[in-house]
Amino acid sequence: MIIASGRSQRHVVAMADHLSESLKAAGLRSVPTEGARQGDWVLIDAGDVIVHLFRPEVREFYNLEKMWAMDLPEPNQSDTAEAEPAGAGV
C-alpha cells in the first residue's frame, strides 16, 4: 500500500492520471480508479499495490497510517525463559 498527498484536488487528480497512464504504459491492461471525479481521495488498484492519493486534510482525517500500524508487544521475562533451549543455562 502506498499513501501520498497532493496539494489540492487538481493536483491529486493530475497525480492519479499520470500514475494510471504510466501503469498502462508499463503493461497493466486494467487500472481501476476510484474517486478521481472528486479529487479528495483517489484509490488506484495496481494489482499487488494499492495507491491512495489524498488532499492533506482528507489524509489527516482518515489517518490510514494509524489504522494499519501495528504495535508489537514487548516480550516479558516469562516468555524469554520459556523460549530458552533445554540445557542452555548449564
Jmol script that loads the backbone (N, CA, C; Angstrom):
load data "model"
ATOM      1  N   MET A   1       0.852  -1.169   0.000  1.00  0.00           N
ATOM      2  CA  MET A   1       0.000   0.000   0.000  1.00  0.00           C
ATOM      3  C   MET A   1       0.898   1.233   0.000  1.00  0.00           C
ATOM      4  N   ILE A   2       0.570   2.159  -0.863  1.00  0.00           N
ATOM      5  CA  ILE A   2       1.290   3.429  -0.948  1.00  0.00           C
ATOM      6  C   ILE A   2       0.308   4.534  -0.616  1.00  0.00           C
ATOM      7  N   ILE A   3       0.721   5.451   0.249  1.00  0.00           N
ATOM      8  CA  ILE A   3      -0.110   6.591   0.636  1.00  0.00           C
ATOM      9  C   ILE A   3       0.672   7.856   0.332  1.00  0.00           C
ATOM     10  N   ALA A   4       0.045   8.771  -0.424  1.00  0.00           N
ATOM     11  CA  ALA A   4       0.714  10.014  -0.791  1.00  0.00           C
ATOM     12  C   ALA A   4      -0.296  11.153  -0.759  1.00  0.00           C
ATOM     13  N   SER A   5       0.211  12.373  -0.713  1.00  0.00           N
ATOM     14  CA  SER A   5      -0.645  13.562  -0.676  1.00  0.00           C
ATOM     15  C   SER A   5      -0.333  14.488  -1.832  1.00  0.00           C
ATOM     16  N   GLY A   6      -1.381  15.142  -2.320  1.00  0.00           N
ATOM     17  CA  GLY A   6      -1.243  16.229  -3.280  1.00  0.00           C
ATOM     18  C   GLY A   6      -1.599  17.526  -2.580  1.00  0.00           C
ATOM     19  N   ARG A   7      -1.335  18.645  -3.212  1.00  0.00           N
ATOM     20  CA  ARG A   7      -1.588  19.937  -2.582  1.00  0.00           C
ATOM     21  C   ARG A   7      -3.018  20.413  -2.718  1.00  0.00           C
ATOM     22  N   SER A   8      -3.739  19.898  -3.724  1.00  0.00           N
ATOM     23  CA  SER A   8      -5.107  20.347  -3.978  1.00  0.00           C
ATOM     24  C   SER A   8      -5.848  19.232  -4.711  1.00  0.00           C
ATOM     25  N   GLN A   9      -7.156  19.431  -4.916  1.00  0.00           N
ATOM     26  CA  GLN A   9      -7.926  18.437  -5.667  1.00  0.00           C
ATOM     27  C   GLN A   9      -7.356  18.263  -7.069  1.00  0.00           C
ATOM     28  N   ARG A  10      -7.047  19.354  -7.705  1.00  0.00           N
ATOM     29  CA  ARG A  10      -6.493  19.304  -9.066  1.00  0.00           C
ATOM     30  C   ARG A  10      -5.172  18.546  -9.097  1.00  0.00           C
ATOM     31  N   HIS A  11      -4.329  18.772  -8.096  1.00  0.00           N
ATOM     32  CA  HIS A  11      -3.041  18.099  -8.027  1.00  0.00           C
ATOM     33  C   HIS A  11      -3.223  16.602  -7.815  1.00  0.00           C
ATOM     34  N   VAL A  12      -4.143  16.207  -6.924  1.00  0.00           N
ATOM     35  CA  VAL A  12      -4.404  14.791  -6.664  1.00  0.00           C
ATOM     36  C   VAL A  12      -4.895  14.101  -7.939  1.00  0.00           C
ATOM     37  N   VAL A  13      -5.820  14.739  -8.650  1.00  0.00           N
ATOM     38  CA  VAL A  13      -6.337  14.156  -9.892  1.00  0.00           C
ATOM     39  C   VAL A  13      -5.230  14.054 -10.942  1.00  0.00           C
ATOM     40  N   ALA A  14      -4.381  15.070 -11.048  1.00  0.00           N
ATOM     41  CA  ALA A  14      -3.278  15.033 -12.015  1.00  0.00           C
ATOM     42  C   ALA A  14      -2.292  13.906 -11.676  1.00  0.00           C
ATOM     43  N   MET A  15      -2.001  13.735 -10.391  1.00  0.00           N
ATOM     44  CA  MET A  15      -1.109  12.642  -9.985  1.00  0.00           C
ATOM     45  C   MET A  15      -1.737  11.291 -10.329  1.00  0.00           C
ATOM     46  N   ALA A  16      -3.035  11.144 -10.071  1.00  0.00           N
ATOM     47  CA  ALA A  16      -3.736   9.886 -10.367  1.00  0.00           C
ATOM     48  C   ALA A  16      -3.723   9.605 -11.865  1.00  0.00           C
ATOM     49  N   ASP A  17      -3.991  10.625 -12.677  1.00  0.00           N
ATOM     50  CA  ASP A  17      -3.978  10.450 -14.135  1.00  0.00           C
ATOM     51  C   ASP A  17      -2.589  10.028 -14.625  1.00  0.00           C
ATOM     52  N   HIS A  18      -1.575  10.710 -14.124  1.00  0.00           N
ATOM     53  CA  HIS A  18      -0.204  10.393 -14.539  1.00  0.00           C
ATOM     54  C   HIS A  18       0.172   8.971 -14.137  1.00  0.00           C
ATOM     55  N   LEU A  19      -0.174   8.577 -12.912  1.00  0.00           N
ATOM     56  CA  LEU A  19       0.151   7.224 -12.456  1.00  0.00           C
ATOM     57  C   LEU A  19      -0.602   6.178 -13.269  1.00  0.00           C
ATOM     58  N   SER A  20      -1.877   6.419 -13.528  1.00  0.00           N
ATOM     59  CA  SER A  20      -2.660   5.465 -14.330  1.00  0.00           C
ATOM     60  C   SER A  20      -2.071   5.296 -15.724  1.00  0.00           C
ATOM     61  N   GLU A  21      -1.706   6.405 -16.361  1.00  0.00           N
ATOM     62  CA  GLU A  21      -1.105   6.343 -17.693  1.00  0.00           C
ATOM     63  C   GLU A  21       0.232   5.601 -17.661  1.00  0.00           C
ATOM     64  N   SER A  22       1.027   5.846 -16.631  1.00  0.00           N
ATOM     65  CA  SER A  22       2.326   5.169 -16.509  1.00  0.00           C
ATOM     66  C   SER A  22       2.151   3.670 -16.288  1.00  0.00           C
ATOM     67  N   LEU A  23       1.167   3.292 -15.479  1.00  0.00           N
ATOM     68  CA  LEU A  23       0.913   1.875 -15.240  1.00  0.00           C
ATOM     69  C   LEU A  23       0.448   1.175 -16.515  1.00  0.00           C
ATOM     70  N   LYS A  24      -0.407   1.835 -17.282  1.00  0.00           N
ATOM     71  CA  LYS A  24      -0.862   1.263 -18.551  1.00  0.00           C
ATOM     72  C   LYS A  24       0.298   1.147 -19.540  1.00  0.00           C
ATOM     73  N   ALA A  25       1.169   2.157 -19.574  1.00  0.00           N
ATOM     74  CA  ALA A  25       2.336   2.112 -20.462  1.00  0.00           C
ATOM     75  C   ALA A  25       3.304   1.005 -20.046  1.00  0.00           C
ATOM     76  N   ALA A  26       3.288   0.654 -18.760  1.00  0.00           N
ATOM     77  CA  ALA A  26       4.165  -0.413 -18.262  1.00  0.00           C
ATOM     78  C   ALA A  26       3.580  -1.801 -18.490  1.00  0.00           C
ATOM     79  N   GLY A  27       2.345  -1.863 -19.032  1.00  0.00           N
ATOM     80  CA  GLY A  27       1.786  -3.153 -19.383  1.00  0.00           C
ATOM     81  C   GLY A  27       0.556  -3.591 -18.615  1.00  0.00           C
ATOM     82  N   LEU A  28       0.122  -2.843 -17.618  1.00  0.00           N
ATOM     83  CA  LEU A  28      -1.115  -3.196 -16.928  1.00  0.00           C
ATOM     84  C   LEU A  28      -2.285  -2.877 -17.846  1.00  0.00           C
ATOM     85  N   ARG A  29      -3.129  -3.847 -18.075  1.00  0.00           N
ATOM     86  CA  ARG A  29      -4.244  -3.648 -19.001  1.00  0.00           C
ATOM     87  C   ARG A  29      -5.377  -2.862 -18.355  1.00  0.00           C
ATOM     88  N   SER A  30      -5.671  -3.205 -17.118  1.00  0.00           N
ATOM     89  CA  SER A  30      -6.768  -2.549 -16.417  1.00  0.00           C
ATOM     90  C   SER A  30      -6.224  -1.888 -15.160  1.00  0.00           C
ATOM     91  N   VAL A  31      -6.519  -0.623 -14.979  1.00  0.00           N
ATOM     92  CA  VAL A  31      -6.089   0.111 -13.794  1.00  0.00           C
ATOM     93  C   VAL A  31      -7.329   0.757 -13.177  1.00  0.00           C
ATOM     94  N   PRO A  32      -8.070  -0.009 -12.340  1.00  0.00           N
ATOM     95  CA  PRO A  32      -9.268   0.554 -11.724  1.00  0.00           C
ATOM     96  C   PRO A  32      -8.919   1.733 -10.816  1.00  0.00           C
ATOM     97  N   THR A  33      -9.717   2.784 -10.929  1.00  0.00           N
ATOM     98  CA  THR A  33      -9.508   4.006 -10.155  1.00  0.00           C
ATOM     99  C   THR A  33     -10.825   4.433  -9.544  1.00  0.00           C
ATOM    100  N   GLU A  34     -10.783   4.843  -8.287  1.00  0.00           N
ATOM    101  CA  GLU A  34     -11.975   5.343  -7.597  1.00  0.00           C
ATOM    102  C   GLU A  34     -11.692   6.733  -7.060  1.00  0.00           C
ATOM    103  N   GLY A  35     -12.666   7.620  -7.129  1.00  0.00           N
ATOM    104  CA  GLY A  35     -12.578   8.934  -6.515  1.00  0.00           C
ATOM    105  C   GLY A  35     -11.944  10.017  -7.350  1.00  0.00           C
ATOM    106  N   ALA A  36     -11.627   9.751  -8.615  1.00  0.00           N
ATOM    107  CA  ALA A  36     -10.939  10.747  -9.442  1.00  0.00           C
ATOM    108  C   ALA A  36     -11.830  11.943  -9.763  1.00  0.00           C
ATOM    109  N   ARG A  37     -13.141  11.769  -9.732  1.00  0.00           N
ATOM    110  CA  ARG A  37     -14.030  12.910 -10.022  1.00  0.00           C
ATOM    111  C   ARG A  37     -13.962  13.971  -8.932  1.00  0.00           C
ATOM    112  N   GLN A  38     -13.919  13.540  -7.670  1.00  0.00           N
ATOM    113  CA  GLN A  38     -13.893  14.488  -6.557  1.00  0.00           C
ATOM    114  C   GLN A  38     -12.484  15.013  -6.288  1.00  0.00           C
ATOM    115  N   GLY A  39     -11.495  14.125  -6.340  1.00  0.00           N
ATOM    116  CA  GLY A  39     -10.112  14.541  -6.139  1.00  0.00           C
ATOM    117  C   GLY A  39      -9.702  14.718  -4.691  1.00  0.00           C
ATOM    118  N   ASP A  40     -10.554  14.321  -3.747  1.00  0.00           N
ATOM    119  CA  ASP A  40     -10.175  14.401  -2.336  1.00  0.00           C
ATOM    120  C   ASP A  40      -9.338  13.186  -1.935  1.00  0.00           C
ATOM    121  N   TRP A  41      -9.787  12.021  -2.388  1.00  0.00           N
ATOM    122  CA  TRP A  41      -9.105  10.754  -2.098  1.00  0.00           C
ATOM    123  C   TRP A  41      -9.266   9.883  -3.331  1.00  0.00           C
ATOM    124  N   VAL A  42      -8.176   9.571  -3.993  1.00  0.00           N
ATOM    125  CA  VAL A  42      -8.210   8.725  -5.180  1.00  0.00           C
ATOM    126  C   VAL A  42      -7.501   7.419  -4.844  1.00  0.00           C
ATOM    127  N   LEU A  43      -8.172   6.314  -5.141  1.00  0.00           N
ATOM    128  CA  LEU A  43      -7.607   4.992  -4.935  1.00  0.00           C
ATOM    129  C   LEU A  43      -7.316   4.392  -6.304  1.00  0.00           C
ATOM    130  N   ILE A  44      -6.099   3.902  -6.490  1.00  0.00           N
ATOM    131  CA  ILE A  44      -5.689   3.267  -7.743  1.00  0.00           C
ATOM    132  C   ILE A  44      -5.279   1.838  -7.420  1.00  0.00           C
ATOM    133  N   ASP A  45      -5.930   0.892  -8.083  1.00  0.00           N
ATOM    134  CA  ASP A  45      -5.638  -0.527  -7.877  1.00  0.00           C
ATOM    135  C   ASP A  45      -4.646  -0.976  -8.942  1.00  0.00           C
ATOM    136  N   ALA A  46      -3.394  -1.122  -8.534  1.00  0.00           N
ATOM    137  CA  ALA A  46      -2.346  -1.528  -9.464  1.00  0.00           C
ATOM    138  C   ALA A  46      -1.995  -3.003  -9.284  1.00  0.00           C
ATOM    139  N   GLY A  47      -2.975  -3.792  -8.914  1.00  0.00           N
ATOM    140  CA  GLY A  47      -2.742  -5.222  -8.737  1.00  0.00           C
ATOM    141  C   GLY A  47      -2.231  -5.525  -7.345  1.00  0.00           C
ATOM    142  N   ASP A  48      -0.950  -5.823  -7.236  1.00  0.00           N
ATOM    143  CA  ASP A  48      -0.360  -6.129  -5.937  1.00  0.00           C
ATOM    144  C   ASP A  48      -0.160  -4.893  -5.077  1.00  0.00           C
ATOM    145  N   VAL A  49      -0.297  -3.737  -5.663  1.00  0.00           N
ATOM    146  CA  VAL A  49      -0.086  -2.473  -4.951  1.00  0.00           C
ATOM    147  C   VAL A  49      -1.345  -1.623  -5.059  1.00  0.00           C
ATOM    148  N   ILE A  50      -1.785  -1.109  -3.920  1.00  0.00           N
ATOM    149  CA  ILE A  50      -2.906  -0.172  -3.889  1.00  0.00           C
ATOM    150  C   ILE A  50      -2.330   1.199  -3.555  1.00  0.00           C
ATOM    151  N   VAL A  51      -2.697   2.207  -4.333  1.00  0.00           N
ATOM    152  CA  VAL A  51      -2.185   3.560  -4.127  1.00  0.00           C
ATOM    153  C   VAL A  51      -3.331   4.452  -3.674  1.00  0.00           C
ATOM    154  N   HIS A  52      -3.118   5.152  -2.575  1.00  0.00           N
ATOM    155  CA  HIS A  52      -4.076   6.115  -2.043  1.00  0.00           C
ATOM    156  C   HIS A  52      -3.465   7.502  -2.213  1.00  0.00           C
ATOM    157  N   LEU A  53      -4.161   8.379  -2.920  1.00  0.00           N
ATOM    158  CA  LEU A  53      -3.717   9.759  -3.091  1.00  0.00           C
ATOM    159  C   LEU A  53      -4.736  10.663  -2.401  1.00  0.00           C
ATOM    160  N   PHE A  54      -4.270  11.529  -1.508  1.00  0.00           N
ATOM    161  CA  PHE A  54      -5.147  12.363  -0.692  1.00  0.00           C
ATOM    162  C   PHE A  54      -4.830  13.843  -0.817  1.00  0.00           C
ATOM    163  N   ARG A  55      -5.837  14.663  -0.559  1.00  0.00           N
ATOM    164  CA  ARG A  55      -5.577  16.053  -0.173  1.00  0.00           C
ATOM    165  C   ARG A  55      -5.124  15.985   1.276  1.00  0.00           C
ATOM    166  N   PRO A  56      -4.252  16.887   1.744  1.00  0.00           N
ATOM    167  CA  PRO A  56      -3.700  16.786   3.103  1.00  0.00           C
ATOM    168  C   PRO A  56      -4.766  16.695   4.200  1.00  0.00           C
ATOM    169  N   GLU A  57      -5.828  17.486   4.102  1.00  0.00           N
ATOM    170  CA  GLU A  57      -6.869  17.490   5.146  1.00  0.00           C
ATOM    171  C   GLU A  57      -7.587  16.140   5.202  1.00  0.00           C
ATOM    172  N   VAL A  58      -7.815  15.550   4.048  1.00  0.00           N
ATOM    173  CA  VAL A  58      -8.518  14.270   3.977  1.00  0.00           C
ATOM    174  C   VAL A  58      -7.612  13.159   4.495  1.00  0.00           C
ATOM    175  N   ARG A  59      -6.335  13.234   4.149  1.00  0.00           N
ATOM    176  CA  ARG A  59      -5.385  12.232   4.641  1.00  0.00           C
ATOM    177  C   ARG A  59      -5.306  12.280   6.163  1.00  0.00           C
ATOM    178  N   GLU A  60      -5.264  13.462   6.713  1.00  0.00           N
ATOM    179  CA  GLU A  60      -5.209  13.607   8.174  1.00  0.00           C
ATOM    180  C   GLU A  60      -6.491  13.074   8.824  1.00  0.00           C
ATOM    181  N   PHE A  61      -7.640  13.327   8.195  1.00  0.00           N
ATOM    182  CA  PHE A  61      -8.917  12.885   8.753  1.00  0.00           C
ATOM    183  C   PHE A  61      -9.005  11.358   8.813  1.00  0.00           C
ATOM    184  N   TYR A  62      -8.687  10.690   7.711  1.00  0.00           N
ATOM    185  CA  TYR A  62      -8.810   9.229   7.657  1.00  0.00           C
ATOM    186  C   TYR A  62      -7.641   8.511   8.325  1.00  0.00           C
ATOM    187  N   ASN A  63      -6.463   9.113   8.322  1.00  0.00           N
ATOM    188  CA  ASN A  63      -5.295   8.607   9.024  1.00  0.00           C
ATOM    189  C   ASN A  63      -5.067   7.108   8.803  1.00  0.00           C
ATOM    190  N   LEU A  64      -4.968   6.703   7.535  1.00  0.00           N
ATOM    191  CA  LEU A  64      -4.764   5.287   7.207  1.00  0.00           C
ATOM    192  C   LEU A  64      -3.496   4.716   7.823  1.00  0.00           C
ATOM    193  N   GLU A  65      -2.480   5.531   7.957  1.00  0.00           N
ATOM    194  CA  GLU A  65      -1.235   5.044   8.544  1.00  0.00           C
ATOM    195  C   GLU A  65      -1.480   4.489   9.948  1.00  0.00           C
ATOM    196  N   LYS A  66      -2.278   5.196  10.729  1.00  0.00           N
ATOM    197  CA  LYS A  66      -2.565   4.750  12.088  1.00  0.00           C
ATOM    198  C   LYS A  66      -3.411   3.482  12.076  1.00  0.00           C
ATOM    199  N   MET A  67      -4.371   3.402  11.158  1.00  0.00           N
ATOM    200  CA  MET A  67      -5.244   2.233  11.101  1.00  0.00           C
ATOM    201  C   MET A  67      -4.440   0.976  10.774  1.00  0.00           C
ATOM    202  N   TRP A  68      -3.430   1.095   9.923  1.00  0.00           N
ATOM    203  CA  TRP A  68      -2.663  -0.070   9.504  1.00  0.00           C
ATOM    204  C   TRP A  68      -1.411  -0.289  10.332  1.00  0.00           C
ATOM    205  N   ALA A  69      -1.105   0.630  11.255  1.00  0.00           N
ATOM    206  CA  ALA A  69       0.082   0.474  12.099  1.00  0.00           C
ATOM    207  C   ALA A  69      -0.158  -0.645  13.106  1.00  0.00           C
ATOM    208  N   MET A  70       0.912  -1.322  13.455  1.00  0.00           N
ATOM    209  CA  MET A  70       0.784  -2.411  14.420  1.00  0.00           C
ATOM    210  C   MET A  70       1.881  -2.272  15.455  1.00  0.00           C
ATOM    211  N   ASP A  71       1.475  -2.101  16.704  1.00  0.00           N
ATOM    212  CA  ASP A  71       2.439  -2.066  17.791  1.00  0.00           C
ATOM    213  C   ASP A  71       2.740  -3.495  18.209  1.00  0.00           C
ATOM    214  N   LEU A  72       3.999  -3.841  18.231  1.00  0.00           N
ATOM    215  CA  LEU A  72       4.392  -5.178  18.643  1.00  0.00           C
ATOM    216  C   LEU A  72       4.535  -5.208  20.159  1.00  0.00           C
ATOM    217  N   PRO A  73       3.988  -6.233  20.799  1.00  0.00           N
ATOM    218  CA  PRO A  73       4.089  -6.295  22.259  1.00  0.00           C
ATOM    219  C   PRO A  73       5.532  -6.544  22.687  1.00  0.00           C
ATOM    220  N   GLU A  74       5.887  -5.977  23.824  1.00  0.00           N
ATOM    221  CA  GLU A  74       7.207  -6.207  24.393  1.00  0.00           C
ATOM    222  C   GLU A  74       7.224  -7.599  25.021  1.00  0.00           C
ATOM    223  N   PRO A  75       8.270  -8.381  24.772  1.00  0.00           N
ATOM    224  CA  PRO A  75       8.321  -9.699  25.422  1.00  0.00           C
ATOM    225  C   PRO A  75       8.538  -9.525  26.917  1.00  0.00           C
ATOM    226  N   ASN A  76       7.830 -10.325  27.719  1.00  0.00           N
ATOM    227  CA  ASN A  76       8.057 -10.245  29.161  1.00  0.00           C
ATOM    228  C   ASN A  76       9.032 -11.334  29.579  1.00  0.00           C
ATOM    229  N   GLN A  77       9.477 -11.294  30.797  1.00  0.00           N
ATOM    230  CA  GLN A  77      10.527 -12.182  31.276  1.00  0.00           C
ATOM    231  C   GLN A  77      10.136 -13.654  31.164  1.00  0.00           C
ATOM    232  N   SER A  78       8.862 -14.014  31.439  1.00  0.00           N
ATOM    233  CA  SER A  78       8.460 -15.422  31.392  1.00  0.00           C
ATOM    234  C   SER A  78       8.494 -15.962  29.959  1.00  0.00           C
ATOM    235  N   ASP A  79       8.222 -15.105  28.972  1.00  0.00           N
ATOM    236  CA  ASP A  79       8.277 -15.550  27.576  1.00  0.00           C
ATOM    237  C   ASP A  79       9.697 -15.909  27.163  1.00  0.00           C
ATOM    238  N   THR A  80      10.690 -15.130  27.594  1.00  0.00           N
ATOM    239  CA  THR A  80      12.069 -15.402  27.199  1.00  0.00           C
ATOM    240  C   THR A  80      12.613 -16.615  27.926  1.00  0.00           C
ATOM    241  N   ALA A  81      12.168 -16.863  29.144  1.00  0.00           N
ATOM    242  CA  ALA A  81      12.633 -18.036  29.880  1.00  0.00           C
ATOM    243  C   ALA A  81      12.118 -19.310  29.231  1.00  0.00           C
ATOM    244  N   GLU A  82      10.869 -19.293  28.762  1.00  0.00           N
ATOM    245  CA  GLU A  82      10.300 -20.465  28.104  1.00  0.00           C
ATOM    246  C   GLU A  82      10.946 -20.718  26.752  1.00  0.00           C
ATOM    247  N   ALA A  83      11.416 -19.685  26.091  1.00  0.00           N
ATOM    248  CA  ALA A  83      11.981 -19.819  24.755  1.00  0.00           C
ATOM    249  C   ALA A  83      13.415 -20.351  24.803  1.00  0.00           C
ATOM    250  N   GLU A  84      14.052 -20.321  25.985  1.00  0.00           N
ATOM    251  CA  GLU A  84      15.433 -20.774  26.101  1.00  0.00           C
ATOM    252  C   GLU A  84      15.509 -22.282  25.950  1.00  0.00           C
ATOM    253  N   PRO A  85      16.405 -22.810  25.105  1.00  0.00           N
ATOM    254  CA  PRO A  85      16.505 -24.262  24.902  1.00  0.00           C
ATOM    255  C   PRO A  85      16.932 -24.979  26.176  1.00  0.00           C
ATOM    256  N   ALA A  86      16.507 -26.210  26.312  1.00  0.00           N
ATOM    257  CA  ALA A  86      16.855 -27.015  27.484  1.00  0.00           C
ATOM    258  C   ALA A  86      18.358 -27.185  27.561  1.00  0.00           C
ATOM    259  N   GLY A  87      18.898 -27.029  28.742  1.00  0.00           N
ATOM    260  CA  GLY A  87      20.314 -27.194  28.959  1.00  0.00           C
ATOM    261  C   GLY A  87      21.154 -25.971  28.606  1.00  0.00           C
ATOM    262  N   ALA A  88      20.516 -24.878  28.156  1.00  0.00           N
ATOM    263  CA  ALA A  88      21.266 -23.702  27.755  1.00  0.00           C
ATOM    264  C   ALA A  88      21.878 -22.997  28.954  1.00  0.00           C
ATOM    265  N   GLY A  89      21.242 -23.135  30.126  1.00  0.00           N
ATOM    266  CA  GLY A  89      21.761 -22.455  31.310  1.00  0.00           C
ATOM    267  C   GLY A  89      22.807 -23.283  32.033  1.00  0.00           C
ATOM    268  N   VAL A  90      23.106 -24.472  31.589  1.00  0.00           N
ATOM    269  CA  VAL A  90      24.046 -25.363  32.255  1.00  0.00           C
ATOM    270  C   VAL A  90      25.453 -25.112  31.786  1.00  0.00           C
TER     271      VAL A  90
END
end "model"
wireframe off; spacefill off
backbone 0.3
color backbone group
